[in-house]
Amino acid sequence: MSPRAYRSAREIAAAVQAGDVAVTDILGQSAAALAEADQGPEPINAFLSVDINRSAGAELRPGPLTGVPVAVKDNIVTIDFPTTCGSRILEGYQSPFDATAVTRLRAAGAVVIGKTNLDEFGMGSSTEFSAYGPTRNPVDRSRVPGGSSGGSAAAVAAGVVPIALGSETGGSVRQPAAFCGVVGIKPTYGRVSRYGLVAYASSLDHIGVVGRTVDDAALGLQVVSGHDPRDSTSALREPPSLEGTGSLEGLVIGVPSEYFPDSLNPGIAANCRAALRLMEDRGAEIREVSLPSTRYAIPAYYIIAPAEASSNLSRYDGVRYGVRPPDVKGATELYERTRALFGPEVKRRIMLGTYALSAGYYDAYYGRAQRVRGLIVRDFDWVFASGVDLIFTPTAPTTAFRLGERLDDPFEMYLSDVFTVTANLAGIPALSLPIGRVDGLPVGGQLMGPRWSEPLLVNAARALERELASDPSFAAAPLVNQETGR
């Protein structure tokens, strides 16, 4: 049986443990997929650092991911690869320790083959704001893979790895998963330790998982979950059991009208309606609900996140962190020359955040945004308390857009996250899975659940994935037209 026959992380681990395939063969497959992805004039550029040959010599540990190649977003620290956060300011930085999530991957037997590309410090929705060049979408190399975890999603979609770690502050795992046609899970805030995740906005940051399938992503999430005393926000909860086959029977699925505006891409709306009909046919109750504070989510997010970023990124001063230029005269010149290495989007968000926190404006902007956040949390709590088990929405309002299309329009870029930021603001778990295609481009459907409901969320997604794969109308989904929805 050749390595190509092993499609899932679970199958790879079982085959390696049984001695049916050598780890070198599995990693050779990853190397071949990576070479294919980066050949030609339009390389995917999913990785910022990679060393598959060195990884092949790593000591294997028995566990649920034995011999499984994984990739890690380059804002999650690793002891054996640089951590640049996609920024010149951290070029060449080598962490003296592994992030807790990485430690748990290795303990489960996974083989970390490299670090993936991202928007600088996670600030972006397209992976075009990396100082090391953009990542391209493996489905269509003229388009973005989403962001900021675009490198992780592209690495999975290109077949280089079945599982990759990402991070998200406003949808940076789920949105690129939707754009690349793979699965992305954001857990409940506190489910996965943030120790070793380079901070962007600490009250919103999550480590999430991208996988080829729901089962791959769920297996990765189960491995990295659990309490960590080194993270003060880590919950005192055991890792969830995410095993099972899943069922839609008896579930109440809420459909918020605010996530289906008249302006929604007709093709995406058509795919969502088809998925909802399928869930209803398989025994789920579909119920219209309202999340009225959703319209304030993007403004609130783009005050809270930059404000926290302006505080977190102050450490990059050339003294504690960041490149220290030679021959500087005094602290002021050191700060200026070091921070000049930040890219334009990072500078924009630092300035926005600093303004929002400045004297005389704190309550008018940051304080008010936090109160809006409380309204968003209340909306979700009310809907789930009403008997709704899960909420279903589109993951993104459009399919993957073209490279360069939104670089000069920050507002349009920020709207890419309009359906995902609410889960980060509320701290609830959410998952994106492929539900069809529009003009050949993947469409993601999003499921959101109450806090700590990952087992229910994953099993519902697993059942929906299985039903979509066996449904004839899903096979025809690529024929849905962007403009007409037919």
C-alpha positions in Angstrom: 0.0 0.0 0.0 1.6 3.3 -1.1 1.6 6.4 1.1 -0.8 8.0 -1.3 -3.5 5.6 -0.1 -3.5 7.0 3.4 -5.9 9.8 3.2 -6.5 10.7 6.9 -4.3 11.4 9.9 -5.9 8.6 11.7 -5.1 6.1 8.9 -1.5 7.4 8.7 -1.0 6.9 12.5 -2.5 3.4 12.4 -0.4 2.3 9.5 2.9 3.6 11.0 2.2 2.0 14.3 1.3 -1.3 12.6 4.5 -1.2 10.5 2.6 -1.1 7.2 4.4 2.1 6.1 7.6 3.9 7.1 7.5 7.4 8.3 10.1 8.3 5.7 7.6 7.3 3.0 4.9 9.4 4.5 7.2 12.4 4.8 8.4 11.7 1.2 4.8 12.2 0.1 4.7 15.5 1.9 7.9 16.5 0.2 6.5 15.6 -3.2 3.3 17.6 -2.5 5.3 20.6 -1.4 7.5 20.5 -4.4 4.5 20.3 -6.7 2.8 23.2 -4.8 5.8 25.5 -5.2 6.8 24.7 -8.8 6.2 27.1 -11.6 5.9 30.9 -11.8 3.1 31.0 -9.2 4.3 29.1 -6.1 1.8 28.6 -3.3 4.4 29.8 -0.7 2.6 28.1 2.2 5.7 27.7 4.3 8.2 30.2 5.7 10.5 27.5 7.0 10.4 23.8 6.3 12.8 20.9 6.8 11.3 17.5 6.0 14.6 15.7 5.9 15.5 16.8 9.4 12.0 16.0 10.6 12.4 12.4 9.3 15.1 11.9 11.8 13.0 13.0 14.8 12.3 10.4 17.5 8.8 9.0 17.1 6.4 8.6 20.0 3.4 6.3 20.1 0.2 8.2 20.1 -2.9 9.2 18.1 -0.7 11.1 15.6 2.3 8.8 15.3 4.2 9.6 12.1 1.6 12.2 11.0 3.2 15.3 9.3 1.8 18.5 10.7 2.5 22.2 10.0 2.4 25.1 12.5 1.5 28.7 11.9 4.6 30.9 12.2 3.2 32.9 15.2 3.2 29.8 17.4 6.7 29.3 18.8 8.8 26.2 18.1 12.3 25.4 19.4 13.5 23.9 16.1 12.2 26.4 13.5 12.4 30.2 13.5 9.3 32.2 14.6 8.9 35.3 12.5 5.2 36.1 12.7 5.6 37.0 9.0 7.4 40.1 10.0 10.9 41.6 9.3 11.0 42.7 12.9 11.4 39.1 14.1 13.4 37.9 11.2 15.6 35.0 12.3 14.1 34.8 15.9 14.5 31.4 17.5 12.4 30.6 20.5 14.0 28.8 23.4 10.9 26.7 24.0 7.9 25.1 22.3 4.4 26.4 22.6 2.2 24.1 24.7 0.1 23.1 21.7 3.3 22.1 19.8 4.5 20.1 22.8 1.2 18.2 22.9 1.4 17.5 19.1 4.9 16.1 19.5 3.8 14.0 22.6 1.1 12.5 20.5 3.7 11.4 17.9 3.2 14.1 15.3 6.1 15.2 13.1 6.4 19.0 12.8 7.7 19.6 9.3 7.7 23.4 9.2 6.1 26.8 9.9 3.5 28.3 7.7 3.0 31.8 6.2 0.6 34.3 7.6 -0.4 37.9 7.5 2.1 39.8 9.6 1.4 39.2 13.3 -2.0 37.7 12.2 -3.3 41.0 11.0 -5.1 40.4 7.8 -7.7 38.3 5.9 -5.7 37.2 2.8 -2.1 36.3 3.7 -1.0 39.1 1.5 0.4 41.2 4.4 3.3 38.8 5.0 6.8 40.4 4.8 7.9 37.2 2.9 5.4 37.3 0.1 1.8 36.2 -0.3 0.5 32.7 -0.1 -1.6 31.5 -3.1 -4.8 29.4 -3.0 -4.1 25.9 -4.2 -7.6 25.7 -5.7 -6.8 28.7 -7.9 -3.4 30.3 -7.7 -4.6 33.7 -8.9 -6.6 34.0 -5.7 -5.9 34.5 -2.0 -6.1 31.5 0.5 -7.7 33.7 3.1 -6.0 34.8 6.3 -4.4 35.2 8.5 -3.8 31.4 8.7 -3.6 31.2 4.9 -0.4 29.2 4.9 -1.8 26.5 7.2 -5.0 26.2 5.1 -3.0 26.1 1.8 -0.6 23.5 3.2 -3.6 21.2 4.0 -5.5 21.9 0.8 -2.3 21.2 -1.3 -1.9 17.8 0.4 1.4 18.6 2.1 0.0 17.8 5.6 -3.4 16.5 6.8 -3.4 18.7 9.9 -2.0 22.2 10.6 -2.2 24.5 13.6 -3.5 28.0 13.0 -4.5 30.9 15.2 -7.4 33.3 14.9 -8.5 36.5 16.5 -11.5 37.2 14.3 -11.8 34.2 12.0 -8.3 33.5 10.8 -8.7 29.7 10.9 -12.3 29.4 9.6 -12.2 31.9 6.8 -9.1 30.5 5.1 -10.4 27.0 5.6 -13.6 28.1 3.7 -11.5 29.7 0.9 -9.3 26.6 0.5 -12.0 24.0 0.8 -10.8 22.4 4.0 -12.1 22.2 7.6 -11.2 24.7 10.3 -12.1 24.6 14.0 -11.9 27.5 16.6 -12.4 26.1 20.1 -14.0 27.7 23.1 -11.8 30.5 24.5 -9.7 28.7 27.2 -10.0 25.2 25.7 -6.5 25.3 24.1 -3.5 26.9 25.8 -2.2 30.2 24.3 1.2 29.7 25.9 3.7 30.2 23.1 1.2 31.9 20.8 2.6 35.4 20.0 0.0 37.8 21.3 -2.1 39.9 18.9 -5.3 40.7 20.9 -5.2 38.5 24.1 -8.9 38.4 24.9 -9.7 37.3 21.3 -6.8 35.1 20.4 -7.3 31.3 19.9 -5.2 28.5 18.6 -7.3 26.5 16.2 -6.8 23.5 13.9 -7.1 23.1 10.1 -7.7 19.6 8.7 -8.5 17.8 5.4 -11.7 16.5 7.0 -13.7 17.0 10.1 -12.1 14.0 11.7 -8.6 15.2 11.0 -9.3 18.6 12.5 -11.1 17.1 15.5 -8.2 14.7 16.1 -5.8 17.6 16.1 -8.0 19.7 18.4 -8.4 16.8 20.9 -4.6 16.4 21.1 -3.8 20.1 21.8 -6.7 20.7 24.2 -6.5 20.7 28.0 -5.6 22.9 31.0 -2.2 24.5 31.1 -1.1 26.2 34.3 1.3 28.5 32.3 -1.7 30.2 30.6 -3.8 32.1 33.1 -6.8 32.0 30.8 -6.7 28.2 30.3 -9.8 26.5 31.6 -9.7 23.8 34.2 -11.3 21.2 31.9 -10.2 17.9 30.6 -9.7 17.5 26.8 -13.0 16.7 25.2 -13.7 13.4 23.5 -14.3 14.1 19.9 -14.8 10.5 18.7 -18.0 9.3 17.1 -19.8 9.0 13.9 -22.2 11.9 14.4 -25.9 12.4 13.7 -28.2 15.3 12.8 -31.3 13.5 14.1 -33.2 15.7 16.7 -30.8 18.7 16.5 -32.3 22.2 16.5 -30.3 24.3 14.1 -30.7 28.0 14.3 -30.4 30.2 11.2 -29.8 33.9 12.0 -31.4 36.2 9.5 -28.5 38.7 10.0 -26.1 36.3 8.4 -28.2 36.0 5.2 -28.5 39.6 3.9 -29.8 40.5 0.5 -26.2 41.4 -0.5 -24.9 37.8 0.2 -23.4 36.2 -2.8 -26.3 34.3 -4.5 -24.1 31.2 -5.1 -23.1 31.0 -1.4 -26.7 31.5 -0.3 -27.8 28.7 -2.6 -25.2 26.3 -1.2 -26.2 27.2 2.4 -29.9 26.6 1.5 -29.0 23.2 0.1 -27.0 22.2 3.2 -29.9 23.3 5.4 -32.4 21.2 3.4 -30.1 18.2 3.7 -29.9 18.7 7.5 -33.6 18.9 7.7 -34.0 15.8 5.6 -31.8 13.9 8.0 -33.9 14.8 11.0 -32.7 18.2 12.2 -35.2 21.0 13.0 -34.3 24.3 11.2 -35.4 27.3 13.2 -35.0 31.0 12.2 -33.4 33.0 15.0 -32.1 36.5 15.4 -28.7 37.8 16.6 -29.5 41.6 16.4 -26.2 42.9 17.7 -24.3 41.2 14.8 -24.3 44.5 12.8 -22.1 46.0 15.4 -19.6 43.2 15.5 -17.1 44.5 12.9 -16.9 48.0 14.3 -16.5 46.6 17.9 -13.9 44.1 16.8 -11.8 46.7 14.9 -11.6 48.8 18.0 -10.9 46.0 20.6 -8.4 44.0 18.6 -6.2 47.0 17.5 -6.4 48.4 21.0 -5.0 45.2 22.5 -2.5 44.9 19.7 -1.1 48.4 20.4 -0.3 47.2 23.9 1.0 43.7 23.0 3.2 45.0 20.2 4.9 47.6 22.3 7.5 44.9 23.4 9.1 45.0 19.9 11.5 47.8 20.7 14.9 46.3 19.8 15.6 45.7 23.5 13.3 42.9 24.6 12.2 41.7 21.2 12.8 42.7 17.6 15.8 43.3 15.4 18.3 45.7 17.0 19.9 47.8 14.2 23.7 48.5 14.6 25.2 51.9 15.5 22.1 53.4 17.0 22.4 56.5 19.2 20.0 56.5 22.1 16.7 54.8 22.8 14.6 57.0 20.6 16.6 56.1 17.5 16.5 52.4 18.5 12.7 52.4 18.7 12.3 54.3 15.5 14.6 52.2 13.4 13.3 48.9 14.9 9.6 49.7 14.5 10.1 51.0 11.0 10.3 47.3 10.2 6.6 46.8 10.9 4.5 46.5 7.7 1.8 48.9 6.7 -1.2 46.9 8.0 0.4 46.4 11.4 1.3 50.1 11.6 -2.3 51.0 10.7 -3.8 48.8 13.5 -1.3 50.0 16.1 -2.2 53.6 15.3 -6.0 52.8 15.4 -5.5 51.0 18.7 -3.4 53.7 20.3 -5.9 56.3 19.4 -8.8 54.3 20.8 -7.0 53.9 24.1 -5.8 57.6 24.3 -6.9 60.0 27.0 -10.3 61.4 26.3 -11.3 58.6 23.8 -11.0 55.4 25.9 -14.6 55.3 27.0 -16.0 56.6 23.8 -14.3 53.9 21.7 -12.8 51.0 23.7 -15.2 51.1 26.5 -18.2 51.3 24.2 -16.9 48.5 22.0 -16.6 46.2 25.1 -20.2 47.0 26.0 -21.2 46.0 22.5 -19.2 42.8 23.0 -21.4 42.1 26.0 -24.5 42.5 23.8 -23.1 40.0 21.3 -22.5 37.5 24.1 -26.0 38.0 25.4 -27.5 37.4 21.9 -25.8 34.0 21.7 -26.7 33.1 25.2 -30.4 33.9 24.6 -30.5 31.8 21.4 -28.9 28.8 22.9 -31.1 29.1 26.0 -34.2 29.0 23.8 -33.5 25.4 22.8 -31.3 25.9 19.8 -28.4 23.4 19.8 -26.2 24.9 17.0 -26.2 27.8 14.7 -25.6 27.5 10.9 -24.3 30.4 8.7 -22.0 31.0 5.7 -18.4 31.2 6.8 -17.6 34.1 4.5 -19.7 36.5 2.4 -17.7 35.7 -0.8 -15.5 33.1 -2.2 -11.7 33.6 -2.4 -11.0 36.9 -4.0 -8.1 37.7 -6.4 -4.7 38.5 -5.2 -4.3 42.3 -4.9 -8.1 42.9 -5.3 -8.6 44.4 -1.8 -5.2 45.6 -0.8 -6.1 49.3 -1.4 -9.5 49.0 0.3 -9.0 48.1 4.0 -12.8 48.3 4.7 -13.6 45.6 2.1 -10.8 43.5 3.4 -12.1 43.7 7.0 -15.6 42.7 5.8 -14.2 39.3 4.9 -14.6 38.5 8.6 -18.1 39.7 9.0 -19.5 36.2 9.8 -16.6 35.0 11.9 -15.7 37.8 14.4 -18.8 37.2 16.5 -17.6 33.8 17.7 -14.3 35.3 18.8 -16.0 38.2 20.6 -18.3 35.7 22.4 -15.6 33.1 23.0 -17.8 30.2 21.6 -16.6 27.3 19.5 -17.1 27.4 15.7 -16.3 25.2 12.8 -16.2 25.7 9.0 -16.5 22.8 6.5 -16.9 22.7 2.7 -20.5 22.7 1.6 -20.1 23.2 -2.1 -18.5 25.3 -4.8 -19.3 28.4 -6.8 -17.7 28.8 -10.2 -15.2 26.1 -9.1 -14.3 27.9 -5.8 -15.0 26.4 -2.4 -17.8 27.6 -0.2 -17.7 27.1 3.6 -20.6 26.6 5.9 -20.2 27.5 9.6 -21.6 25.8 12.7 -21.4 27.6 16.0 -22.3 26.2 19.4 -22.5 27.1 23.1 -19.3 27.3 25.1 -17.7 23.9 25.7 -19.9 22.2 23.1 -17.1 21.0 20.8 -18.2 17.3 21.0 -21.7 18.2 19.7 -20.3 20.7 17.2 -17.8 18.2 15.7 -20.3 15.3 15.5 -22.9 17.4 13.8 -20.2 18.6 11.3 -19.0 15.0 10.8 -22.6 13.9 10.0 -23.1 16.8 7.6 -19.8 16.2 5.9 -20.8 12.5 5.4 -24.3 13.4 4.1 -22.9 16.1 1.7 -20.4 13.6 0.3 -23.1 11.1 -0.5 -25.7 13.5 -1.8 -26.0 13.9 -5.6 -26.9 17.6 -5.3 -23.6 18.3 -3.5 -21.7 16.7 -6.3 -23.3 19.3 -8.6 -22.5 22.2 -6.3 -19.6 23.5 -8.5 -22.2 24.4 -11.1 -23.8 27.0 -8.9 -23.2 30.4 -10.5 -21.7 33.4 -8.6 -24.2 35.9 -10.0 -27.5 34.0 -10.2 -27.2 31.4 -7.5 -28.5 28.8 -10.0 
